[in-house]
């Protein structure tokens, strides 16, 4: 199957969970575990190579490095809802942050799939066994099974 033929899930940019995930009988609710991550804020537009694809970042967006060395972008608009600075780092400055225990919905996918991010240009590719994650803030993501197991706890 070509990439163009794979199922495509679109981030809405609107608060609330996507019906395509919330209505999927395979979905689970999970909560992010409190984990320390390293953050820098990009001063200029750039692209970030993630394991799932190239993501476009705008000035002020957070570039996050996780516990396994994986990198991803979090928009400035959503960053404060997801992370808190750990001393001596101050909010809004580069340094160490901890993830908040936010609730998400997720579906472990049985086939490859794509996700179009809310910026309308960044596209992620997921593999069979990866998780399609709905953060409840209008953004979707792809999380490998190994990262999901160390980053989230299923709550239902």
C-alpha positions as CSV (number, residue, x, y, z in Angstrom):
1,X,0.0,0.0,0.0
2,X,1.4,3.4,-1.0
3,X,1.6,6.2,1.7
4,X,-1.2,8.0,-0.1
5,X,-3.5,5.0,0.4
6,X,-2.9,4.7,4.1
7,X,-5.6,5.8,6.6
8,X,-5.1,9.6,7.3
9,X,-6.1,11.1,10.7
10,X,-6.3,14.9,10.8
11,X,-5.6,17.0,13.9
12,X,-8.4,19.5,14.2
13,X,-6.8,22.2,16.2
14,X,-10.0,22.4,18.3
15,X,-10.2,21.4,21.9
16,X,-11.8,18.1,22.7
17,X,-11.3,14.5,21.6
18,X,-11.6,13.5,17.9
19,X,-14.7,11.4,17.2
20,X,-12.6,9.1,15.0
21,X,-10.7,8.0,18.2
22,X,-13.3,8.5,20.9
23,X,-15.8,6.4,18.9
24,X,-13.3,3.6,18.1
25,X,-14.2,0.6,20.3
26,X,-10.5,-0.2,20.6
27,X,-9.6,3.1,22.3
28,X,-8.2,3.3,25.8
29,X,-7.9,6.2,28.2
30,X,-4.4,6.7,29.5
31,X,-2.6,9.3,31.6
32,X,0.9,10.6,30.9
33,X,3.4,9.7,33.6
34,X,5.4,12.5,35.1
35,X,8.8,12.3,33.3
36,X,11.6,14.8,33.0
37,X,12.4,16.1,29.6
38,X,14.8,18.6,28.1
39,X,13.3,21.6,26.3
40,X,14.6,24.4,24.1
41,X,12.4,27.0,22.4
42,X,13.2,27.6,18.8
43,X,14.0,31.3,17.9
44,X,13.2,30.8,14.2
45,X,11.1,28.6,12.0
46,X,12.7,25.2,11.5
47,X,12.0,21.5,10.9
48,X,12.5,18.7,13.4
49,X,13.2,15.2,12.3
50,X,11.2,12.8,14.5
51,X,11.1,9.0,14.2
52,X,7.6,9.5,12.7
53,X,8.4,12.2,10.2
54,X,9.5,15.8,9.6
55,X,7.6,18.4,11.8
56,X,7.6,22.1,11.1
57,X,8.2,24.4,14.1
58,X,7.4,28.1,14.4
59,X,9.4,30.6,16.4
60,X,8.7,30.1,20.2
61,X,7.7,26.4,19.8
62,X,9.2,23.9,22.2
63,X,11.6,21.3,20.9
64,X,11.4,18.5,23.4
65,X,13.9,15.7,23.9
66,X,12.5,12.7,25.8
67,X,14.0,10.0,27.9
68,X,14.9,7.8,25.0
69,X,16.5,10.7,23.0
70,X,13.4,11.1,20.8
71,X,12.6,14.6,19.8
72,X,9.2,16.3,19.0
73,X,7.7,19.7,18.8
74,X,5.0,21.2,21.1
75,X,3.4,24.4,20.0
76,X,3.9,27.4,22.3
77,X,0.1,27.5,22.6
78,X,-0.1,24.0,24.1
79,X,3.2,23.8,26.0
80,X,2.0,25.3,29.3
81,X,-0.9,22.8,29.5
82,X,1.5,19.8,29.1
83,X,4.8,20.7,31.0
84,X,6.1,22.5,34.1
85,X,9.6,23.8,34.7
86,X,11.7,22.1,37.3
87,X,14.1,24.3,39.3
88,X,16.4,25.9,38.5
89,X,14.7,26.2,35.1
90,X,12.1,29.0,34.9
91,X,8.9,28.8,32.9
92,X,9.4,29.8,29.3
93,X,13.2,29.3,29.5
94,X,15.2,26.3,28.1
95,X,16.0,23.6,30.5
96,X,14.4,20.7,32.4
97,X,10.6,20.3,32.5
98,X,8.3,17.6,33.8
99,X,5.3,16.3,31.9
100,X,1.9,16.8,33.5
101,X,-0.3,13.8,34.1
102,X,-2.8,14.7,31.4
103,X,-5.5,12.3,30.2
104,X,-5.3,11.1,26.6
105,X,-7.2,8.7,24.3
106,X,-5.3,6.2,22.3
107,X,-5.8,3.4,19.8
108,X,-3.1,0.8,19.1
109,X,-3.2,0.5,15.4
110,X,-3.1,-2.8,13.5
111,X,-2.0,-1.3,10.2
112,X,0.3,1.6,9.0
113,X,-1.4,5.0,9.1
114,X,-0.6,8.7,8.7
115,X,-1.4,11.8,10.9
116,X,-1.7,15.3,9.5
117,X,-0.8,17.8,12.3
118,X,-2.8,20.9,12.9
119,X,-0.3,23.1,11.0
120,X,-1.6,21.4,7.9
121,X,1.9,20.6,6.6
122,X,3.6,18.3,9.1
123,X,2.7,14.6,8.4
124,X,3.6,11.7,10.7
125,X,3.8,8.1,9.7
126,X,2.8,5.3,12.1
127,X,3.4,1.6,11.8
128,X,1.3,-1.4,12.7
129,X,1.6,-1.6,16.5
130,X,2.1,2.1,17.1
131,X,-0.4,4.2,19.0
132,X,-2.6,6.9,17.5
133,X,-2.8,9.4,20.4
134,X,-5.4,12.1,20.9
135,X,-4.2,14.7,23.4
136,X,-7.6,16.3,23.8
137,X,-6.4,19.7,22.7
138,X,-7.0,19.3,19.0
139,X,-3.7,17.6,18.3
140,X,-3.0,14.0,17.4
141,X,0.3,12.1,17.5
142,X,2.0,8.8,16.8
143,X,3.7,7.0,19.7
144,X,5.7,3.8,19.3
145,X,4.6,0.9,21.5
146,X,7.9,1.0,23.4
147,X,7.6,4.7,24.2
148,X,3.9,4.4,25.0
149,X,4.7,1.7,27.6
150,X,7.2,3.9,29.4
151,X,5.3,7.2,29.0
152,X,1.7,6.4,29.7
153,X,-0.5,4.3,32.1
154,X,-3.8,3.0,30.9
155,X,-6.6,4.1,33.3
156,X,-9.6,2.3,31.9
